[in-house]
Amino acid sequence: MIKALFFDLDGTLLNSKKVISDKTRTTLIKCKEKGIKLFVATARFPLLDQSLSWNGDTLNIFDGGSYYNGGCIKIDGIKKYFPISMDIVKNIVEYTCEYDKLNITLQLEHEIHAFRFPLEDIDYKTWGVNTGQIITFDQVKNQNTVKILIFYANLIDSNIMIDEKLVALLRQYCKNKAQFSLTDKGKVIQIMAKSADKLSGIEKIRKILKIKKDELAVFGDDFNDMEMLSAYKYSIAMGNAEKEIKDCAKYTTLDNNNDGVHHAIQNVLQII
């Protein structure tokens, strides 16, 4: 019996317009009415009211989640962070700053953001970050970094892939030190603490809930979802996912623009 569902957001629960469709929303509410716990498992930071303009009705559908790719978990309104070692952050920043136009965002505890290159005000709104949550690199000092993002332009509109040499360098450096993930078809590097990934975040929540691994299901579409899709009996890849991600999952559903989450809950999990 399924007792909890975990959803990646972008490319999974959200369609290409970055919203939950009405059909999928209705399905989630029916699951909640059956007593099933609903969680997000996302690379985004916890303030989804800011980054996705979710109102209280949407926020209340969910019981918490794993954020920053597992760098933070939230359940029963309580957040716990898993920061990256300060020495590792310093070295990654130094390596990346060898590339003149490559931007870096340090996502800190309490949802503070530091950008190597400031963005336009309109771009901060796209990120869902308020000006009061932005500091300079010089102001970071001893604050804990939860996730590092490396990208060109403002990330959202970037069509430039990260240089393969830097990808290889950082991947090798992070080995046994931090979690490294190349996402968005090679345009974004995401780095978290060694103890932080979506799977570990889900496992922490699962143990708090005291449920078995076979009593939850996970949904995802990108490379940072591979570990969680490989770990559970009920794992579902979206139809828009790359073949490697689909190969990790036990099931594949329709794509995120055709209510793939609704389809899987109804026809694969058969819980409504």
N, C-alpha and C positions, 0 to 999 in steps of 0.2 A: 504494500500500500504506500503510495507516494504521500509524504508529509511535508515536503518543501520543494520549491522550484527556484532555480538560480538562473538569471538571465544576463548575458552580455547586453549592452545597450545598442551602440552604433552598429548597424548592419544586421542586427538580430531583433531585439524588441522594437527598435525604432525603424520606421521606413525611411526612404530617401529624403523625406521632408523633415526628418528628425522628430517625428511624433509617433505615438502609439495609435494604431488605427482603432476605430470604434468597435469593430468586430473583436479585435484582440483584447481591448479594454474590457468588454463585456465578459469575455472568457476568463480573464484574470479575476474579475469580481466574483464570478461563479466559483472559481477555485477557492478564493478567500472565504466565501460563504460556506464552503465545505470544510473549513478549518485548516486548509493547506497554507503554510507559511510561504510568503513570496519575498525574494531577495534579488537585488541586482548584483552583478559581478562585472565590474566595469573598470576601465582605465581612468574614467572621469573622477573628479574630486566630489566629496559628499554633498555639496550644495547644489542639488539638481533643480531647486527652485530658481537659482540664478543661471545655471548653464543651459537648462532646457525649458525655463519658464514654466515649470510644473507648479500647479496650484495645490492647495491643501488636499483636495479630493484625490489627485493623482499620487501625491506623496503618501497618503494614508493607505493606498493599496499595498504598499510594501512595508515589510517588517524590519528593514535595514539592508545591509549588504556588505560586499567587499569592494573597496574603492582603491584608486591608484594602483590597479593591478595587484591588490592584496596588501598594499602599503598601509591600509587602514581598514578596520572592520567596524561596523556599527550594528548594534542590536539592542533593543529596548532603550533606544535613545542615547546609549553610551558608546563613545568612540575610543578605539585604541589604535595607536600608530606604531609602525615598525620602520624606523628611520635607517638611512644608509650611513655607513661610517663616514665621518667628516674627512678623513684622509682619502678615501675613495672618491668622494665628491670633488675634492680639490684636484686630484689627478685627472679625473675625467674632464673637468672644466679646462685644465691646462692643455690636454690633448686636443680638445675640440676647438679651442681658441686659436689654434694654428690655421684654421680655415676662416678667412676674413668675414664672409657673409653668413656663416652658419650660426643660427640663433640657438640659445640654450635657455630653458626655463627650469628653475629649481622650484619645485612645489613643496612647500614647507608645512610643518604641523600647523593646525588651525587655519588651513586653507589660504595661507599667505603665499604669494608668487613673486619670484625675482626673475627678471628677464635680462639676458645679456644685452640685447638691443630692444629698446622700448618699442611698443606697438602703437598704432594709431588708436585713438579712443574708441572708434567704432569696432576695431578688432578685439579690444578687451571685452566689449559687450558680447561679441560672438563667442568668446571663451566663457563668458558668464562670470568674469572677474570684475569686481568693483575697484575703483581707484584706491579705496582705503585698504585693499588687500594686496597692493603692489608695493614692493620695496626694490631698491637697487642692489646689485651684487655686493657693493661695499657695505650695505646694511645687514647682510646675512649673518656675518660674524659666527656666533656659536649656536645659531638656530638649527634645528634638526631638519634635514632634507628627507622627504618621504619618497619623492620620485623625480627623476631627471628626464626632460624631454629635449631632444635635439632635432632641429628641423630648419628648413629655409622659409623665408618670407614670414607670413603670420600663421603658418601651419595649415590653417583651414583651406587656403587657396593654393598652397604650394604644389607645383608639379615637378619639382626637382628631386631626383633621387640622391640619397646620401652617398658620398664618395666611397667606393668599395674598399679602399685602403683604410679609411677611418672605421668603417664597419668591422673589418677584419681586426684592426688594432683594438678597438673597444670590446669586441666579442672575446678576444683572447685575454685582455686585461681583466674583464669581469668574471672569467672562468674561476670558480671557487671563491669569488669575492662578492659578486652581486648578480642579480637577475638581469639578463640582457634580452631585449626583444626588438626585432626589426619589424615594424608594422606599416600599414597604409601603403602596401606595394613598394616598400623600400624607401619611403619618403620620411619616415619618422623612426628615431631610435628612442626606446623607453627603457630606463634603468631603475630598478628598485633594489632594496636590501636583499641579501641572500635568502633571508627567511620569508620574503614576501613574493608571492605570486597568486594568481587567482585561485589555484587549487588549495594552497595553504590557507588562504582567507576563508574559503568555503569550509575547509576541514575544521578550522577554529570555530566557526559558527555551528557546524554540525554537532560538534562535541558539546557546545553550550546547550543546544537543543536536545541532546541525548537521543539522537536518532541514528539509525544504521545507514551505511552508505547506499544500500539498495532501496532506501526510503526517500531518496531525493533524485531530482533530475536536473540536468544542466543544459543550457542552450548557448551556442556561440558560432562565430563565423571567421575569426582571424587567428593569426599565428600565436597571439598571446592567450588564446583559448585552448591550445592544443593539449596542455597538461590536464586541464580539468575534463576535457572531452575524452581523454584516454583513461580516466580514473574511475568512471562510474558506469554501472550497468545501464542506466537510463541517461544516455548522452545523445544530444541531437544537434547536428550541424545544419546550418541554414542552406537553402538551395543556392544562394549567392556566394557561398564559401568556396575557396580554392580546393582543388582535389586533395591536397595534403591534409587539410583540416577535415574534410569529409571522411577521409580514410581513418582518422583518429576516433571518430564518433561511431556509436553503435547504430545510429539511425540518421537519415537525412530527410529534411522536410522541404516545404516550398520556400521560396525566397522571401526576404523581408518586406517586399512590396506586394506580396500576395498572401499576407497573413500566415506566414510559415509557423509562427508560434501557436496561433489558434489551431491550425491544422494538426500540428503534432500533439497538442494537449488533447484534442478530440479524437484523433485517429491512431496515434501511436501509443500515448499513455492511457487514453480512454478513461479519463478521470472526470469528465463532465458528460 
